[in-house]
Amino acid sequence: MCFTMKRFVISKSILCLVIAFTLAAAFTGGILLRGGKAAHASSQESTKSHFCANLNKHYWGSSGAQMYCFGSQPNGPAHTIGTSPNVSANVNAANPAEDRSPAGVQFYGQSETSIASVGSYVVEAWNDATAFGSPCLSPGFKEELTGYGFSNNGGASFKDKGGLPNNNCGGDTYNGDPAVEAWRAGGTPYFYIGSLYNPPFSAPDQRSKLALAACAVNGSGSSATISCSQPIVVASSSQCQTSNGFTFCSFLDKDFLTIDPVHGRLYMSYTEFSITSPGTIEELAVCDIGTPTGGTGPAGGKAGVPVCFSGASGSVTAPSAPYLVIAPPDTVNGCENEGSYPAVDVATGDLYVAFEHNSFAIFGSCGAQAVQEVVNYVPASCLTLPAASCSGPVHINTVSIISLQAAFIPGYNRFPMNDFPRIAVSDAARTVSIVWNDARFHLAGDILLQSFNLRSLTSVQTASVRINSSTGGWHMLPALRNADASGNLNISFYGRSSATTAVTNVYAALAVNPRTGSTPANILVTTVATNWLNVSSDIVPNFGDYTDNFVIATPNAPFTGSKLYIAWSDGRIGEPQPFEAHTQV
């Protein structure tokens, strides 16, 4: 765990670098790993100095960003308990036998999970530590830090597919932070897996990128397979500078996806760490994915071959602007915006994006600014192709929170925790809702809900609603993606019975009316709890900085059904693994 207080910046920074280089040397024989590839640290350190040297000092970065900068970061049974009869068995979507480098080294750590489902098919994706010791074009694309699994039986079992396909691993590699979406176009189920996608430090083009794989389900039923495309670049750095012969660019982080199944649009929201002005920028990319019948969309895109408009073109000497800026940098205080998540109103095509403002408020002048969850409304009329017809959101609302940023959570091997909001639209309730972890009522945190009326973003509840029914221990990293067929919300999260234990379960609140003013009942999702003090992990954070859930996609309005899939990082076998469970709602 590497972080710095202001008066200890030099000594702590040196310690962090020593740890990072020592760990890298342990895995690579004296060369620095980054994205599953190696580069000589002595000649390449300058190219990453702007972003990586300030990570954890002046701004927060995702698990993918931590792996990009520092590579492998080592961190070690569990208590059997009952579960709700309505929840399926807990299934490991990965296979630990796949987590071995070509040299025969076992690696430990799959976390940061995302999930989506359509029909009887499910895809779960995760950060995969196996890439730390796997060279370019390893069997199964093990060098990619983004791994995934496929189920053709409704989540009863999964096939570990290794890393996302990438024949360009000598140039750029997937760097984790996956997001998964799904829909059915022309009768064929499609999945999209978004991820960080970055060059080695030795590459002449140092633009940070985001990419996705378009994956089609082939065949049907228990014989169905999945095939994923080569990387499709969705976004890239809009800022680059050259100094002393080295080029460095802004860094893209925390991507997440949502689909407009009516108009055939795939949206990706993300954060850009600016190098030309203080703070960070929340941005949006969009891809034309064709028509619901499987035809070509208005911009030439199809379900299996998306056409994206996002600033992914250009070059390191002339980088291009993003499709749409959701929130510009905080030029007054340089406070960080981070953790954006998008949600589409399928009835109108309007888009809502939520993120956290001042997400690293424990240092500097930002310590006097409010930490806030921000919700933005972007009308469908703005989201034209190839360029947006407006310059930003029409309406914005905020919720000031009591952040968990300064919490050292037992068994969580990274500081700080985040409070990023998750978001969903309910047309039935005419609301857009966010959930996040918050310490206002309880020092160890609660999961809170706040809903807003569509378009106007006026608040529905006069006070945020607590979602966790137990208040005994830590509650963190909630998941919320889409409303179910009845327009209700389904929220899952990590929870503990005591603030002094690292024993962790996953809970869920099902069929929550977005306009509720009272705490709903919770169910237990996990069949085995994890004591995170006893779990070995090669990556930081050991159980990720987000969880996920997804209400099954359907081909017709309201485009979701009544089956909920839940994904989380689970340590019951002694290392983090990407687990899945499902239930009817």
C-alpha positions in Angstrom: 0.0 0.0 0.0 1.6 3.2 -1.2 0.3 6.7 -0.4 1.8 9.9 0.7 1.0 12.6 3.2 2.2 16.1 2.2 5.1 16.4 4.7 6.3 12.9 3.9 6.1 13.1 0.1 9.8 12.5 -0.6 10.4 9.6 1.8 7.1 7.9 1.2 7.4 8.3 -2.6 10.9 6.7 -2.6 9.5 3.9 -0.5 6.7 3.3 -2.9 9.0 3.3 -5.9 11.4 0.9 -4.1 8.5 -1.4 -3.4 7.2 -1.2 -7.0 10.6 -1.8 -8.5 11.5 -4.6 -6.1 8.2 -6.4 -6.9 8.7 -5.9 -10.6 12.2 -7.2 -10.4 11.0 -10.3 -8.6 8.7 -11.1 -11.4 10.8 -10.0 -14.4 14.4 -10.5 -13.4 15.2 -6.8 -13.2 12.9 -5.3 -15.8 9.7 -3.4 -15.2 6.4 -5.0 -16.1 3.6 -2.9 -17.4 0.5 -4.4 -19.0 2.0 -7.9 -19.2 5.1 -6.7 -21.1 8.5 -5.6 -20.0 10.4 -2.3 -20.5 13.8 -1.3 -19.1 13.0 1.0 -16.1 16.1 3.1 -16.4 15.3 4.4 -19.9 11.5 4.6 -19.7 10.7 6.0 -16.3 10.5 9.5 -17.6 7.6 8.7 -20.0 5.3 7.8 -17.2 6.5 10.4 -14.7 3.5 12.8 -15.0 0.7 10.4 -14.2 2.3 7.5 -12.4 4.6 9.6 -10.1 1.6 11.5 -8.8 -0.8 8.6 -8.5 -1.9 8.1 -4.9 -0.3 11.5 -4.0 -2.4 14.1 -5.8 -5.1 12.0 -7.3 -6.9 8.7 -7.0 -6.6 6.0 -9.7 -8.5 2.8 -10.4 -7.1 -0.7 -10.0 -6.3 -0.7 -13.7 -4.3 2.5 -13.3 -2.4 1.0 -10.4 -1.5 -2.0 -12.5 -0.5 0.2 -15.4 1.9 2.1 -13.2 3.2 -0.4 -10.7 2.5 -3.9 -12.1 2.1 -6.7 -9.7 1.6 -5.6 -6.1 1.5 -8.5 -3.6 -0.6 -8.3 -0.5 -4.1 -14.3 2.3 -10.7 -19.7 4.8 -13.8 -18.4 5.4 -16.9 -19.0 7.4 -19.8 -21.1 6.0 -23.1 -19.5 6.5 -26.6 -19.8 5.1 -28.0 -17.9 2.1 -31.3 -16.9 0.8 -33.2 -19.8 -0.8 -34.0 -17.4 -3.7 -30.3 -17.1 -4.7 -28.5 -19.6 -6.9 -25.3 -21.3 -6.0 -22.2 -19.1 -6.0 -20.2 -19.9 -9.1 -16.6 -19.2 -9.9 -16.5 -17.7 -13.4 -12.7 -18.3 -13.7 -10.6 -21.4 -13.5 -7.5 -21.0 -11.2 -5.7 -23.6 -13.4 -5.8 -21.0 -16.2 -3.9 -18.5 -14.0 -0.5 -19.9 -14.8 2.1 -18.1 -17.0 3.7 -20.0 -19.9 6.7 -20.6 -17.7 4.5 -22.5 -15.2 4.1 -19.8 -12.5 0.8 -19.7 -10.6 -0.6 -16.2 -10.2 -3.1 -15.0 -7.6 -5.8 -12.5 -8.2 -8.8 -11.9 -10.3 -10.9 -8.9 -9.1 -12.8 -5.8 -10.4 -15.7 -7.8 -11.9 -18.4 -6.8 -14.4 -21.2 -8.9 -15.7 -24.0 -8.9 -18.3 -26.6 -11.4 -19.6 -29.0 -12.0 -22.5 -31.0 -15.1 -22.9 -29.3 -18.1 -21.3 -25.8 -16.5 -21.9 -23.7 -14.6 -19.4 -20.3 -13.0 -19.6 -18.3 -11.9 -16.6 -15.0 -10.0 -17.0 -12.2 -9.2 -14.5 -8.7 -7.9 -13.9 -6.4 -10.9 -14.3 -3.0 -11.0 -12.5 -1.7 -13.8 -14.8 -0.7 -11.0 -17.2 2.1 -9.9 -14.9 4.2 -12.9 -15.9 3.0 -13.7 -19.4 4.8 -12.3 -22.5 3.1 -11.0 -25.6 1.0 -13.6 -27.6 0.9 -16.1 -24.7 -1.5 -19.0 -25.2 -5.0 -17.8 -24.4 -3.8 -14.2 -24.5 -2.7 -14.5 -20.9 -0.6 -11.3 -21.3 -3.9 -9.3 -21.3 -4.8 -7.9 -17.9 -8.5 -8.1 -18.8 -9.9 -11.7 -18.6 -13.4 -13.0 -19.1 -15.6 -16.1 -18.8 -18.6 -17.3 -20.7 -21.7 -19.2 -19.6 -24.2 -20.9 -22.0 -26.4 -22.2 -19.2 -27.7 -19.1 -17.4 -24.7 -18.8 -15.1 -24.7 -22.4 -13.7 -21.1 -22.7 -14.9 -18.5 -20.8 -16.9 -15.7 -21.4 -19.3 -12.6 -19.3 -18.5 -11.6 -17.8 -21.8 -8.3 -16.3 -20.7 -7.5 -12.8 -21.8 -9.4 -10.7 -24.4 -8.0 -11.4 -27.9 -5.3 -9.0 -28.9 -2.8 -9.6 -31.8 -1.4 -6.1 -31.2 0.0 -6.8 -27.8 3.4 -5.6 -28.9 1.8 -2.2 -29.3 -1.1 -1.9 -26.8 -2.5 -4.3 -24.2 -5.8 -4.5 -22.3 -5.1 -3.1 -18.8 -8.1 -4.1 -16.8 -11.1 -2.2 -15.4 -13.6 -4.1 -17.5 -17.2 -3.2 -18.1 -19.6 -5.6 -19.8 -22.9 -4.9 -21.7 -25.2 -7.1 -23.7 -28.1 -7.0 -26.2 -29.7 -9.1 -28.9 -29.5 -7.8 -32.5 -31.1 -9.7 -35.4 -31.6 -12.7 -33.1 -27.9 -13.0 -32.2 -26.8 -12.2 -28.6 -23.9 -9.8 -28.5 -21.6 -8.8 -25.6 -19.3 -5.8 -25.4 -16.3 -5.8 -23.0 -14.7 -2.4 -22.4 -11.3 -2.0 -20.8 -8.2 0.2 -20.4 -5.9 -0.2 -23.3 -2.4 1.2 -23.1 1.0 1.1 -24.8 4.3 0.0 -23.2 6.5 2.9 -21.9 8.9 2.4 -24.8 6.2 3.0 -27.5 6.6 6.2 -29.5 2.8 6.8 -29.3 2.2 7.3 -25.6 -1.5 8.0 -25.9 -3.6 6.3 -23.2 -6.6 4.5 -24.7 -9.8 2.7 -24.0 -10.9 -0.2 -26.2 -13.6 -2.8 -26.4 -14.1 -6.3 -27.8 -17.4 -7.0 -29.6 -18.3 -10.6 -28.9 -21.0 -12.7 -30.7 -22.6 -15.9 -29.4 -22.3 -18.7 -31.9 -24.7 -21.6 -31.9 -27.4 -22.1 -29.2 -28.1 -23.7 -25.9 -25.5 -25.8 -24.2 -23.3 -26.0 -27.4 -23.1 -22.2 -27.8 -19.7 -20.6 -27.9 -18.5 -17.0 -27.9 -16.1 -15.3 -30.2 -14.6 -11.8 -29.5 -13.2 -9.3 -31.9 -9.7 -7.8 -31.9 -9.6 -4.5 -29.9 -11.7 -1.6 -31.1 -10.3 1.7 -29.8 -13.0 3.8 -28.4 -11.2 6.7 -26.9 -7.6 8.1 -26.5 -5.7 10.9 -24.8 -6.7 14.3 -26.0 -3.6 15.9 -24.5 0.1 15.1 -25.1 3.3 17.0 -24.3 7.0 16.4 -25.1 9.7 17.4 -22.6 13.4 16.6 -22.7 12.8 14.2 -25.5 10.1 12.2 -23.8 6.4 12.4 -24.7 3.7 11.9 -22.1 0.0 12.1 -22.5 -3.1 12.4 -20.4 -4.3 9.1 -18.8 -7.8 7.6 -19.4 -9.4 5.7 -16.5 -12.5 4.2 -15.1 -14.5 3.3 -18.2 -18.0 2.0 -18.0 -20.7 1.0 -20.6 -24.4 1.3 -21.2 -26.5 0.4 -24.2 -29.4 2.2 -25.9 -31.1 -0.8 -27.5 -33.7 1.3 -29.4 -31.2 3.4 -31.3 -28.3 1.0 -31.4 -25.9 3.1 -29.4 -23.2 1.9 -27.0 -22.0 4.7 -24.6 -18.8 4.7 -22.6 -18.1 7.2 -19.9 -14.6 7.7 -18.5 -12.1 9.9 -16.7 -9.2 11.8 -18.4 -6.4 12.9 -16.1 -5.5 16.3 -17.5 -1.9 17.4 -18.1 -2.7 20.9 -19.5 -4.9 22.1 -16.6 -5.6 21.1 -13.0 -7.9 18.2 -12.2 -9.7 15.6 -14.3 -12.3 15.6 -17.0 -15.3 13.4 -17.2 -15.9 12.4 -20.8 -18.2 10.4 -23.1 -17.6 8.2 -26.1 -20.3 6.6 -28.3 -20.4 3.7 -30.8 -23.0 3.0 -33.5 -23.8 -0.8 -33.0 -26.4 -1.1 -35.7 -30.1 -1.7 -35.5 -32.1 -4.1 -33.3 -32.8 -6.2 -36.3 -29.1 -6.7 -37.0 -28.8 -4.1 -39.8 -26.4 -1.3 -40.3 -26.8 1.8 -38.2 -27.0 5.4 -39.4 -23.2 5.9 -39.0 -22.3 2.5 -40.6 -22.0 0.5 -37.5 -23.2 -3.1 -36.9 -23.6 -5.2 -33.8 -20.4 -7.1 -34.4 -18.4 -4.2 -35.9 -19.1 -1.0 -34.0 -18.2 2.4 -35.4 -17.1 4.6 -32.6 -16.9 8.4 -32.3 -14.8 9.4 -29.4 -11.6 11.1 -30.2 -9.9 7.8 -30.8 -8.3 9.1 -34.1 -5.4 11.6 -34.3 -1.9 11.0 -33.2 0.5 11.7 -30.4 1.5 15.0 -32.0 -2.1 15.9 -32.8 -4.5 14.2 -30.4 -8.2 14.6 -31.0 -10.9 15.9 -28.7 -13.4 13.6 -27.0 -17.0 13.1 -28.3 -18.5 15.0 -25.4 -17.2 16.5 -22.1 -19.5 15.7 -19.3 -17.6 17.7 -16.7 -14.6 20.0 -17.4 -11.6 20.2 -15.0 -12.0 22.0 -11.7 -9.7 24.9 -12.7 -10.1 26.7 -9.3 -8.9 24.0 -6.9 -7.9 21.2 -9.2 -10.1 18.8 -7.3 -10.6 15.4 -8.9 -13.7 14.1 -10.7 -13.6 10.3 -11.0 -15.8 7.2 -11.2 -18.3 8.1 -13.9 -21.1 5.7 -14.8 -23.7 6.1 -17.5 -27.4 5.0 -17.8 -29.8 5.3 -20.8 -33.5 6.1 -20.6 -34.6 3.5 -23.2 -37.9 5.3 -23.7 -36.4 8.6 -24.9 -32.7 7.9 -25.6 -31.7 10.5 -23.0 -28.5 9.8 -21.2 -27.6 10.2 -17.5 -24.0 10.2 -16.2 -23.1 10.1 -12.5 -19.6 10.7 -11.0 -17.9 11.8 -7.8 -16.5 15.3 -7.4 -13.5 15.8 -5.1 -12.8 12.1 -5.0 -9.3 12.6 -3.4 -10.2 15.3 -0.9 -7.7 14.2 1.8 -4.9 16.3 0.5 -4.3 20.0 -0.4 -6.9 22.7 -0.9 -9.5 20.2 -1.9 -9.8 19.3 1.8 -12.0 22.4 2.2 -14.3 21.5 -0.7 -17.4 19.3 -0.4 -17.3 15.8 -1.7 -20.3 15.3 -3.9 -22.1 12.8 -6.1 -23.0 14.5 -9.3 -25.8 13.5 -11.7 -25.9 14.9 -15.3 -28.7 14.8 -17.8 -27.8 14.8 -21.6 -30.9 14.8 -23.9 -31.0 12.4 -26.8 -31.1 15.4 -29.2 -27.5 16.2 -28.2 -26.2 12.7 -28.9 -25.9 13.0 -32.7 -23.4 11.3 -34.9 -20.6 11.8 -35.8 -20.4 14.8 -33.4 -22.5 15.8 -30.5 -24.8 18.8 -31.1 -24.2 20.3 -27.7 -21.3 21.0 -25.4 -22.4 19.3 -22.2 -25.2 18.4 -19.9 -28.5 20.3 -19.8 -29.3 19.7 -16.1 -27.1 18.8 -13.1 -27.8 18.0 -9.5 -25.5 17.1 -6.6 -25.6 15.3 -3.3 -23.0 16.2 -0.7 -21.7 13.1 1.1 -19.6 12.0 4.0 -16.8 10.2 2.2 -15.0 6.9 3.2 -11.9 8.2 1.4 -9.8 8.3 4.6 -11.0 4.8 5.8 -8.4 2.0 6.3 -10.7 -0.9 5.9 -9.5 -4.2 7.5 -8.4 -6.7 4.9 -8.6 -4.2 2.0 -5.1 -3.9 0.7 -5.4 -0.4 -0.8 -6.0 3.1 0.6 -8.3 4.9 -0.1 -11.7 3.4 -0.5 -13.9 5.2 -3.1 -17.5 6.4 -2.9 -18.3 6.3 -6.7 -22.0 6.4 -7.4 -23.8 3.7 -9.5 -26.8 4.7 -11.6 -30.0 3.3 -13.1 -33.0 4.8 -14.9 -36.6 3.6 -14.2 -39.1 4.6 -16.9 -41.9 3.1 -14.8 -41.1 5.3 -11.8 -39.9 8.2 -14.0 -36.7 8.4 -12.0 -32.9 8.2 -12.3 -31.3 6.8 -9.1 -27.8 6.6 -7.7 -26.3 4.5 -4.9 -23.0 4.9 -3.1 -21.3 4.2 0.3 -21.5 7.0 2.8 -20.4 7.5 6.5 -23.0 10.1 7.5 -25.1 7.7 9.7 -22.5 5.1 10.5 -18.7 5.4 10.8 -18.2 2.1 8.9 -20.4 3.2 6.1 -23.9 2.6 4.7 -25.2 2.1 1.2 -27.4 5.2 0.4 -30.0 5.8 -2.4 -31.1 9.1 -3.9 -33.5 9.3 -6.8 -34.2 12.2 -9.1 -37.1 13.0 -11.4 -36.2 12.4 -15.1 -34.9 15.4 -17.0 -35.4 18.0 -14.4 -33.2 16.1 -11.9 -35.2 17.5 -9.0 -34.8 15.3 -5.9 -37.4 12.7 -5.2 -36.6 11.9 -1.5 -36.0 14.7 0.9 -33.2 12.7 2.5 -31.1 9.9 1.1 -32.3 6.4 2.0 -30.2 3.7 3.7 -30.3 0.5 1.7 -28.4 -1.9 4.1 -30.7 -3.2 6.8 -27.9 -4.1 9.1 -25.7 -1.3 10.5 -23.2 -3.4 12.5 -20.1 -3.2 10.2 -18.7 -2.0 6.9 -20.9 -1.6 3.9 -19.2 -0.7 0.6 -18.9 -0.8 -3.2 -22.6 -1.1 -4.2 -23.7 -2.2 -7.6 -26.7 -0.9 -9.6 -26.9 -1.1 -13.4 -30.5 -1.1 -14.8 -34.1 -1.3 -13.5 -35.9 -4.6 -13.9 -39.1 -5.2 -15.9 -41.2 -3.7 -13.2 -39.1 -0.6 -13.0 -37.6 -1.5 -9.6 -34.0 -1.3 -8.5 -31.8 -4.2 -7.4 -28.8 -3.2 -5.4 -25.9 -5.5 -4.2 -23.0 -4.6 -2.0 -20.2 -5.9 0.3 -21.2 -6.1 3.9 -19.7 -7.1 7.3 -21.3 -7.8 10.6 -18.7 -5.8 12.6 -16.5 -2.9 11.9 -13.6 -4.8 13.5 -13.6 -7.8 11.2 -12.4 -8.5 7.7 -15.0 -11.3 7.2 -17.1 -10.1 4.2 -20.3 -11.2 2.5 -22.3 -9.9 -0.4 -25.9 -8.8 0.2 -28.6 -7.5 -2.0 -31.8 -5.4 -1.7 -34.3 -6.6 -4.4 -37.2 -4.9 -6.1 -36.6 -1.5 -4.5 -39.1 1.1 -5.5 -36.9 4.1 -6.7 -39.2 6.5 -4.9 -39.0 4.6 -1.5 -38.4 6.5 1.6 -37.6 3.5 3.9 -34.8 0.9 4.2 -35.7 -2.3 2.3 -35.1 -5.9 3.4 -31.8 -7.5 2.4 -30.9 -11.0 1.3 -27.6 -12.8 1.7 -26.0 -13.6 -1.7 -22.8 -15.4 -0.6 -22.8 -19.0 0.6 -19.3 -18.6 2.1 -17.9 -15.5 3.6 -14.4 -14.3 2.9 -11.9 -13.3 5.6 -9.8 -10.9 3.5 -6.9 -11.0 6.0 -6.3 -14.6 4.9 -6.4 -14.2 1.1 -3.2 -14.1 -1.1 -3.4 -11.5 -3.9 -0.9 -10.3 -6.5 -2.9 -7.2 -7.3 -4.1 -4.2 -5.5 -6.9 -3.8 -4.5 -7.4 -7.4 -3.6 -11.2 -7.3 -3.9 -11.4 -4.5 -6.4 -12.8 -1.1 -6.3 -16.2 -2.0 -7.7 -18.7 -4.8 -7.9 -21.5 -5.3 -10.5 -24.9 -6.6 -11.2 -27.1 -6.7 -14.3 -30.8 -7.4 -14.9 -31.0 -9.8 -17.9 -31.4 -8.0 -21.2 -34.5 -8.7 -23.4 -35.1 -7.8 -27.0 -38.3 -5.8 -26.4 -39.4 -2.9 -24.1 -38.6 -2.4 -21.3 -35.4 -4.3 -22.5 -34.9 -6.0 -19.1 -36.4 -9.0 -17.5 -36.7 -10.2 -13.9 -33.5 -12.2 -13.5 -30.6 -10.5 -11.7 -27.0 -11.5 -12.1 -24.5 -10.4 -9.4 -20.7 -10.3 -9.7 -18.1 -9.8 -7.1 -14.5 -10.7 -6.2 -14.5 -13.6 -3.7 -11.6 -15.1 -1.7 -13.1 -18.3 -0.4 -10.4 -20.5 -2.0 -7.6 -18.4 -0.6 -7.2 -16.0 -3.6 -9.5 -13.4 -5.3 -11.8 -15.0 -7.9 -14.6 -13.6 -10.0 -17.8 -15.1 -8.6 -21.4 -15.0 -9.9 -24.8 -15.7 -8.5 -28.3 -15.0 -9.8 -31.9 -14.7 -8.5 -35.4 -13.8 -9.7 -36.6 -10.3 -8.7 
